[in-house]
Each structure stands twice: as C-alpha cells, then as structure tokens.
Amino acid sequence: MTPAGRALAVAVVLASVALAPWPATAAMPSTFGPVIGNAILCRSHLENNYFYNYLDTAFGKSYKHEGGAYWFKTPDTTLWGAEVKEVWVSDDTSELISIGALTESEPDKLADAVKSAVGLRYPVQGADKYPLRVSALGSTIAYVNKKSKIYCARYKPLPTG
C-alpha cells in the first residue's frame, strides 16, 4: 500500500471510530466489587476524590450533586448479589467522608447477602420499626422504602503538618 493509501485508510478508521455511537453509560467494571464494595463495607481507606474519579471514569459524569454528595447511576451493577441502582460519594462540604449505594434489596436480605459473600455481620441497632444495621467496621444498612441504602461514613483525617 502506498503512503497516500495508508493515510487514507487510517483517516477512514479514525472517522468511523469518531462517528460510532458510544454507550450512554459503561458496564460494571470488574474492579467494582473490590474497589467500591470494600469501601462501602468500611474495609478500605476512604478518599472521596479517588472514588469520585473512579465512578466518573466507570459510569460517566454524576447525574446530580445533592446533599453533600455526587450521585452516579450504575446500571447493570451488583454488589454481593444485590442490584445497585446508584452510588454516591461525598464532596468536601461535610466533616465526613462517605460512600454508599442504593440497592434493590430489603435490608435484612442485603445483610444476609453481605454475610454470605464476605462474612461481615450487620446486627440490628435499636427496636425501631426501621432499625439501622451496623457492622463491627462501621458500615451501615438503612431502610429506604422497602429497599436499602448501605454506606460507610468516617470523619476526615486531620490535616498533616
């Protein structure tokens, strides 16, 4: 192939890639469970900038910034066998750093799924109609309209130096 022919072929390929339709959101990355799941379980260091960048890369821009957090839609995503609809990560306006997920599971079923998958137990706290479930690591499962919110929230570390 001549240099002019190669240049034309490359231009055609680049044009077809540029014009190809891109999916609105990406599929669940293979690292989602270890990275996001462990953070939500309070099993890793929490750094909101890191998790924001991870979610932005994996799922695209957050669809809202509300309540001191960035919210990301997470289609076709699961943690511990539970369907995850959204994940949030805190911004810098709070004294807490948090990351969490809204799931389609009821709290008791989500607690059982986490226990089965990783052995972490979520004892019921209090005798309310909708009690929180809190693990020994501090991860919390809360009711949200017969579904669950699971999250880890920690105070920000003191600045160094």
MOKAHU-V897882 format. One record per helix or strand. SS is the DSSP state (H for helix, E for strand). FROM is the first residue (numbers start at 0). TO is the last residue. If there is no record, write none. Layout:
SS_FROM_TO, SS_FROM_TO
This chain:
H_2_18, H_31_39, H_47_58, E_63_65, E_68_78, E_81_89, E_95_102, H_106_117, E_122_124, E_131_133, E_139_143, E_146_154
